[in-house]
Amino acid sequence: MFSFYWYSIACFCAVYKNTQIAFIKDSISSFILNLLTPFFIYIFPSVLRIISLRCSQKDLSCFYKLSNIIPFF
């Protein structure tokens, strides 16, 4: 499957020579975005969990419950 993917990219870039730079830029930006997305997804529940554990009030227990639910989306 991986070799088929690289073969199709090579054929695409060979046929459409004017789009090689745009294809490479889009591929790199997509790769970086996919590496950074999990950090932003899991930082919000982590902050909520830290806030709820540091405060001893019972009112903030809903933050902890919410932080358990958010990663499922």
Secondary structure, 3 states (H helix, E strand, C coil): CHHHHHHHHHHHHHHCHHHHHHHHHHHHHHHHHHHHHHHHHHHHHHHHHHHHHHCCCHHHHHHHHHHHHHHHC
